[in-house]
Amino acid sequence: MVKQAPDCGHCDGTGKITYERPRRQQDGTVIFVDSREDCHVCGGSGKCR
């Protein structure tokens, strides 16, 4: 019997996290944009390691 790894608690099993990343505009102001990236805890798998 193979035991399944539980869903990652950091990304709720989705494997993706939305981060707010700063981006500098041409006029020098900084805005924050959403960046959807692989979860750094599970590496994008959605399961605990």
KAGI-V250801 format. One record per backbone hydrogen bond with DSSP energy under -1.0 kcal/mol. CO is the residue of the C=O (numbers start at 1). NH is the residue of the N-H. Records with the same first field share a line. If there is no record, write none. Layout:
CO = NH  NH
This chain:
6 = 48
11 = 14
15 = 39
17 = 37
19 = 35
21 = 33
23 = 31
25 = 28
29 = 25
31 = 23
33 = 21
35 = 19
37 = 17
39 = 43
46 = 8
